[in-house]
Amino acid sequence: MSLADGPPASQSLAVSVDAGRHPTRVVLLLEAACGGAACAPSADDPASRLDLWSSPSGEFRVHYLQPPWELAEDGPAPLFRIRSNAENAGAVDGGPGKYELRVSAVSGAVPALMDAEVRAAAGGGRTIREGPRAVSTSEGVRGLELITFEPTIPIERYRRTALLPLPSGLTLRLAFEATPDLDTPEVDAMIAETEIGVRQ
């Protein structure tokens, strides 16, 4: 398979894992991403392809699997993405990625922000597929998430937004957008493994 083919959904995993603290989780998540097969360059070091992005405040951090994910925009609201098949084939330059994740810290409490997400979905012509529903990280931080679908032309888009409270009183917003469905174990793992309250 070449990059032009694009990764299958089961390999589209960005994880928030501290390889030093959770080596077993890293192995399991990478195996899930590869459909049970080893996809890291070395079976001795399955975390060797995980890159780390830390928030400037040190309140949270994201580990992502590169490739297929890449850091497309750095800064206070970074964008991680997997390029679309059309981009990889050279048919288009830019446009929405096959998978995208925008990470940001926003003002407001989780319940009020989720109410705003629901209103925005309804007003924007999106269908709510799931939620709002409870979500939590593997370390016990609890929040809410919403999954919506937009049948736009020329491509349909799914959105999955998870909101988690930060120690500062802000809310961490994980905004996924993709052409494939986002209600998958891989995205479940990405959210669950997000680390909050990390200090550098």
C-alpha positions in Angstrom: 0.0 0.0 0.0 1.4 3.4 -0.9 0.6 6.8 0.7 -1.6 7.6 -2.3 -3.9 4.8 -1.3 -4.4 6.4 2.1 -4.5 4.4 5.3 -7.4 2.1 6.1 -9.6 3.2 9.0 -8.0 0.7 11.4 -4.6 2.5 11.0 -5.9 6.0 11.5 -5.0 6.3 15.2 -3.6 9.2 17.1 -3.0 8.3 20.7 -2.3 10.2 23.9 0.0 7.9 25.7 3.2 8.5 27.7 5.3 5.6 26.4 7.4 5.6 29.6 4.3 5.4 31.9 2.1 3.2 29.8 4.2 0.9 27.6 1.5 -1.8 27.5 -1.1 0.6 26.4 1.1 1.8 23.6 1.5 -1.8 22.3 -2.2 -2.5 22.6 -3.2 0.8 20.8 -0.7 0.2 18.0 -1.9 -3.3 17.6 -5.5 -2.0 17.4 -4.4 0.6 14.8 -2.9 -2.1 12.7 -5.7 -4.7 13.0 -3.6 -6.8 15.4 -0.5 -6.8 13.3 2.8 -5.1 14.3 3.0 -1.8 12.3 5.9 -0.1 14.2 9.3 -0.3 12.6 10.6 -2.5 15.4 8.7 -5.1 17.5 11.2 -4.2 20.3 10.1 -0.5 20.3 6.4 -0.2 19.3 6.3 3.4 20.6 9.1 4.6 18.3 6.7 6.3 15.9 4.7 8.2 18.5 5.4 12.0 18.5 4.5 14.3 21.3 2.8 17.6 21.3 2.5 19.5 24.6 0.3 22.5 25.3 2.2 25.7 26.1 0.5 25.7 29.5 1.5 22.2 30.2 -2.1 21.3 31.1 -2.4 18.6 28.5 -0.5 16.8 25.8 -1.2 14.7 22.7 0.8 11.8 21.4 0.1 11.0 17.8 1.1 8.3 15.3 3.2 9.8 12.5 2.7 8.6 9.8 -0.2 8.6 9.0 -0.9 11.6 11.2 1.0 14.8 10.8 1.1 18.1 12.6 -0.3 20.4 10.0 -0.5 23.6 12.1 1.3 24.3 15.4 0.3 26.9 17.9 -2.3 27.3 20.7 -4.8 25.3 18.7 -2.8 22.7 16.7 -4.3 20.8 13.8 -3.3 17.1 13.3 -4.4 15.5 10.1 -4.2 12.6 7.7 -4.1 13.8 4.2 -7.0 12.8 1.8 -6.5 10.2 -0.9 -6.9 13.0 -3.5 -4.1 15.1 -1.9 -1.8 12.0 -1.7 -2.5 11.3 -5.4 -1.7 14.9 -6.3 -5.2 15.5 -7.7 -5.9 18.5 -5.3 -3.7 20.8 -3.3 -5.3 21.5 0.1 -8.9 21.0 1.2 -10.2 18.9 4.0 -8.1 16.0 5.2 -9.3 12.4 5.4 -9.0 12.8 9.2 -8.5 16.0 11.1 -8.2 16.8 14.8 -8.2 20.4 16.1 -7.1 20.6 19.7 -7.9 23.8 21.7 -8.5 25.1 25.2 -11.6 27.2 25.3 -13.4 29.4 27.9 -16.5 28.0 29.5 -17.7 24.9 31.4 -18.3 21.6 29.7 -22.1 21.5 30.0 -22.6 25.0 28.6 -20.1 24.4 25.8 -21.8 21.1 24.9 -25.2 22.9 24.7 -23.6 25.3 22.3 -22.2 22.4 20.2 -25.7 20.9 20.0 -27.3 24.2 18.9 -24.5 24.7 16.3 -25.1 21.2 14.9 -28.9 21.8 14.6 -28.5 25.2 13.1 -25.8 24.1 10.7 -27.8 21.3 9.1 -25.9 18.4 10.8 -27.6 15.3 12.0 -26.8 14.2 15.6 -25.7 10.6 15.5 -24.7 10.1 19.1 -24.9 12.2 22.3 -24.3 14.3 24.1 -22.9 11.3 26.0 -20.4 10.8 28.8 -16.8 10.3 28.0 -13.7 10.0 30.2 -10.0 9.6 29.9 -8.2 6.5 31.2 -7.0 8.6 34.1 -10.6 9.4 35.1 -11.2 12.9 33.7 -14.9 13.1 32.8 -16.5 15.1 30.1 -19.0 15.0 27.2 -19.0 14.3 23.5 -21.2 14.7 20.5 -21.1 12.9 17.1 -22.7 14.5 14.1 -23.0 13.8 10.4 -23.2 16.3 7.5 -24.3 15.0 4.1 -22.5 17.8 2.1 -21.5 17.7 -1.5 -19.1 16.6 -2.8 -18.1 14.7 0.4 -20.0 13.8 3.5 -18.3 14.7 6.8 -18.5 13.3 10.3 -17.7 15.3 13.4 -16.9 14.1 16.8 -16.3 16.7 19.5 -15.1 15.8 23.0 -15.0 18.3 25.8 -12.9 17.7 28.9 -12.3 20.0 31.9 -8.8 21.4 32.5 -7.3 22.3 35.9 -7.2 26.0 34.9 -11.0 26.2 34.6 -10.8 26.1 30.8 -12.2 23.2 28.7 -10.2 21.1 26.4 -11.9 20.7 23.0 -11.0 17.7 20.8 -12.7 18.4 17.5 -12.4 15.5 15.1 -13.6 15.7 11.5 -13.4 13.0 8.8 -15.0 11.5 5.8 -15.1 8.0 7.4 -17.3 7.5 10.5 -15.6 8.6 13.7 -17.5 6.4 16.1 -14.7 3.9 16.2 -12.5 2.1 18.8 -9.5 4.1 17.5 -11.0 7.4 18.2 -12.3 6.1 21.5 -8.7 5.3 22.4 -7.5 8.7 21.3 -9.9 10.4 23.6 -9.3 8.0 26.5 -5.6 8.4 26.4 -5.5 12.2 26.3 -3.4 13.4 29.3 -4.7 16.3 31.3 -3.0 18.0 34.2 0.5 17.2 32.9 3.2 19.7 34.0 6.4 20.0 32.0 
